Each structure stands twice: as C-alpha cells, then as structure tokens.
C-alpha cells in the first residue's frame, strides 16, 4: 500500500466534521490508509494579526451558513451547535489515548464525538458527555476519564500538536500525503486528483 494520508482535525471544526465523514471512503478508493490526528486549535495558534483562530474566523455567519449548505450538498447530517466553538482538549486527549492503544477504537470515538456535536447538538466540552459517548462504544469509562487528566496523555497531545505545527498544519481539516499539504474540506477533490494521477 502507498503512503497513508494524515488527517488533522479539531473536534470543534465544522469543516473537520464534514471531512471526517468523507476522508476514509476517499482514501479507500485509492487503496490508501488514513492516519487520524486530533489537534486543539486554541492550544496551537497564537493571535495572528489581531485575529485568533478559530474564534474570529469560524464564528462568522458565513461559515455557519456554508457548513449547512455544504452538509446538504454532500448528504451529511448536520445541525448547527447551540454552543460554538467549544473547548476540545478533553476530547482530543481521550482520542490520543485511544489512538495510541487502538486506532480503530479512536476513529470510532472521533466519529461519535463529531456527530454528538454537529448532529445531536451535545456539548462535547463536558466530560460527562464524552464519557457517555465512550460507554456507548463499550469503552471503559474509568480508563477514558483518566485520559482527561493523565500527565502522559497531556504530553502526548502536546507533542502531536507541536509536530503538526512543525509539518505546516494551521487549520482543520488539514491533510498531508507524500509531503503535500491540503487545507480544508474543499480541497478533497484536489487531494483525490493527487491520489489518482500523482503530483500536479
């Protein structure tokens, strides 16, 4: 199998959600694996020119309308969250802990968290919500709870964010394949073109 696709996302990113519902099928069409990486944008990015990502950018009326329109276009369920954006460090820590142990479980957890927020309107910043999600996936509640505050897991997530930044990741979703970066859900057609025919 050829090189995998690295998929970086923040759980509070509506475009990250839309991408999460498409990237695995896209990769499978080209016999590629996908490596999922949770990042936390608020932790990663400092104010840039007086604007903080995602607060200044992703709260805009345009983004909310564009997400709803895009979800209909792609046939993906979507409900605008009542609370937006929310802090996602606990969800990211739980994902990182699971991903180190079992990437398939981590991916299932990521899908469930995204859908809880962008379909069911649940506040994924609340650890109680995350633990309920874990239980529905038959994950050990106490073990997942421990990941929220575990020092080693915090360090692993920080290392993941630092590596993402070093690789040039600056938003969600962000894809890297064979050293080439693609930013945004709207770049999926270009990513697929790359997989079909090689570099532009």
C-alpha positions as CSV (number, residue, x, y, z in Angstrom):
1,X,0.0,0.0,0.0
2,X,1.2,3.5,-0.8
3,X,1.9,6.2,1.8
4,X,-1.0,7.0,4.1
5,X,-3.0,10.2,4.3
6,X,-2.5,12.2,7.5
7,X,-5.8,13.8,8.6
8,X,-5.6,16.6,11.1
9,X,-8.7,17.9,12.8
10,X,-10.2,19.8,15.7
11,X,-13.4,18.5,17.2
12,X,-14.9,22.0,17.2
13,X,-14.3,22.5,13.4
14,X,-17.4,22.1,11.3
15,X,-15.2,21.6,8.2
16,X,-13.3,19.0,10.2
17,X,-16.6,17.2,10.8
18,X,-17.5,17.3,7.1
19,X,-14.1,15.9,6.2
20,X,-14.3,13.2,8.8
21,X,-17.4,11.8,7.0
22,X,-15.6,11.6,3.7
23,X,-11.9,11.0,4.0
24,X,-11.9,7.3,4.7
25,X,-14.1,6.4,1.7
26,X,-12.0,8.7,-0.5
27,X,-8.8,7.0,0.7
28,X,-10.2,3.5,0.2
29,X,-11.0,4.3,-3.4
30,X,-7.2,4.7,-3.9
31,X,-6.1,1.9,-1.6
32,X,-4.7,4.4,1.0
33,X,-4.8,4.3,4.8
34,X,-5.7,7.3,6.8
35,X,-3.9,8.3,9.9
36,X,-6.2,10.5,12.1
37,X,-4.7,13.2,14.3
38,X,-6.7,15.3,16.8
39,X,-5.3,18.8,17.4
40,X,-6.6,21.7,19.5
41,X,-6.5,24.9,17.6
42,X,-6.8,27.2,20.6
43,X,-3.8,25.5,22.1
44,X,-1.8,25.6,18.9
45,X,-2.3,29.0,17.5
46,X,-1.4,32.4,18.9
47,X,-3.2,35.6,17.8
48,X,-2.2,36.3,14.2
49,X,-2.6,40.0,13.2
50,X,-5.1,40.5,16.0
51,X,-7.2,37.6,14.9
52,X,-7.3,34.3,16.8
53,X,-8.1,31.1,15.0
54,X,-10.7,29.7,15.2
55,X,-12.6,32.3,17.3
56,X,-12.5,35.2,14.9
57,X,-12.8,33.1,11.8
58,X,-15.1,30.2,12.5
59,X,-17.8,32.1,14.4
60,X,-18.7,34.0,11.3
61,X,-22.3,33.8,9.9
62,X,-20.7,32.9,6.5
63,X,-19.0,29.8,8.0
64,X,-22.2,28.6,9.7
65,X,-24.2,29.0,6.5
66,X,-21.5,27.5,4.4
67,X,-21.3,24.5,6.6
68,X,-25.1,23.9,6.5
69,X,-25.1,24.3,2.7
70,X,-22.1,22.0,2.3
71,X,-23.6,19.3,4.5
72,X,-26.7,19.3,2.3
73,X,-24.5,19.2,-0.8
74,X,-22.6,16.2,0.5
75,X,-25.6,14.4,2.0
76,X,-24.1,14.6,5.5
77,X,-26.4,15.1,8.6
78,X,-25.8,18.5,10.3
79,X,-27.3,20.7,12.9
80,X,-25.8,24.0,13.9
81,X,-24.5,23.6,17.5
82,X,-26.0,25.9,20.1
83,X,-22.6,26.4,21.7
84,X,-19.9,27.2,19.2
85,X,-17.0,26.9,19.3
86,X,-16.2,24.8,22.4
87,X,-13.0,23.7,24.1
88,X,-11.9,20.3,22.7
89,X,-8.8,19.5,24.7
90,X,-10.6,16.7,26.7
91,X,-11.9,15.1,23.6
92,X,-8.5,15.3,22.0
93,X,-6.8,13.8,25.0
94,X,-9.2,10.9,25.0
95,X,-8.7,10.4,21.3
96,X,-4.9,10.5,21.6
97,X,-5.0,7.9,24.5
98,X,-7.3,5.6,22.4
99,X,-5.3,6.1,19.2
100,X,-2.1,5.1,20.9
101,X,-3.8,1.9,22.1
102,X,-6.2,1.1,19.3
103,X,-6.6,3.4,16.2
104,X,-9.9,1.7,15.2
105,X,-11.4,2.5,18.6
106,X,-10.1,6.0,18.4
107,X,-11.6,6.6,15.0
108,X,-15.0,5.3,16.1
109,X,-14.8,7.6,19.1
110,X,-13.9,10.6,16.9
111,X,-16.9,9.9,14.6
112,X,-19.1,9.6,17.7
113,X,-17.8,12.9,19.2
114,X,-18.2,14.8,15.9
115,X,-21.7,13.5,15.4
116,X,-22.7,14.2,19.0
117,X,-21.7,17.9,18.5
118,X,-22.7,18.6,14.9
119,X,-25.7,16.4,14.6
120,X,-27.1,15.9,18.1
121,X,-26.1,19.3,19.5
122,X,-24.4,18.0,22.6
123,X,-21.7,20.0,24.4
124,X,-18.6,17.9,23.8
125,X,-16.6,20.2,26.1
126,X,-18.4,18.5,29.0
127,X,-16.5,15.4,30.2
128,X,-19.8,13.8,31.2
129,X,-20.9,13.8,27.6
130,X,-17.6,12.4,26.4
131,X,-17.9,9.6,29.0
132,X,-21.4,8.8,27.8
133,X,-20.1,8.5,24.3
134,X,-17.3,6.2,25.4
135,X,-19.8,4.0,27.2
136,X,-22.0,3.7,24.0
137,X,-18.8,2.4,22.3
138,X,-18.2,-0.1,25.1
139,X,-15.1,1.6,26.2
140,X,-14.1,1.6,29.9
141,X,-15.5,4.7,31.4
142,X,-12.9,5.0,34.2
143,X,-10.0,4.5,31.8
144,X,-11.3,7.2,29.4
145,X,-11.9,9.5,32.4
146,X,-8.3,9.0,33.4
147,X,-7.1,10.2,30.0
148,X,-8.6,13.6,30.6
149,X,-6.0,14.5,33.3
150,X,-3.3,11.9,32.7
151,X,0.1,13.7,32.6
152,X,1.5,11.3,29.9
153,X,-1.6,11.8,27.7
154,X,-1.3,15.6,28.0
155,X,2.3,15.4,27.0
156,X,1.4,13.1,24.0
157,X,-1.2,15.5,22.8
158,X,1.1,18.5,23.1
159,X,3.7,16.6,21.1
160,X,1.1,15.8,18.5
161,X,0.2,19.5,18.2
162,X,3.9,20.6,18.1
163,X,4.6,18.0,15.3
164,X,1.5,19.2,13.4
165,X,2.8,22.8,13.6
166,X,6.2,21.7,12.5
167,X,4.7,20.0,9.5
168,X,2.9,23.2,8.5
169,X,-0.6,22.4,9.8
170,X,-2.5,25.5,10.5
171,X,-6.2,24.7,10.4
172,X,-8.9,22.0,10.4
173,X,-9.1,19.9,8.4
174,X,-5.6,19.6,7.1
175,X,-4.4,16.6,5.0
176,X,-0.8,15.6,4.2
177,X,0.1,13.0,1.7
178,X,3.6,12.3,0.3
179,X,4.7,15.6,1.8
180,X,2.0,17.7,0.2
181,X,-0.5,19.6,2.3
182,X,-4.1,20.3,1.6
183,X,-6.1,22.6,3.8
184,X,-9.9,22.5,4.0
185,X,-12.7,20.2,3.2
186,X,-13.0,22.0,-0.2
187,X,-9.6,20.6,-1.1
188,X,-10.7,17.0,-1.1
189,X,-11.2,16.9,-4.9
190,X,-7.6,18.1,-5.3
191,X,-6.4,15.5,-2.8
192,X,-8.2,12.8,-4.8
193,X,-6.7,14.1,-8.0
194,X,-3.3,13.8,-6.4
195,X,-4.1,10.2,-5.4
196,X,-5.3,9.4,-8.9
197,X,-2.6,10.9,-11.0
198,X,0.2,11.9,-8.8
199,X,1.7,15.4,-8.2
200,X,0.4,18.4,-10.0
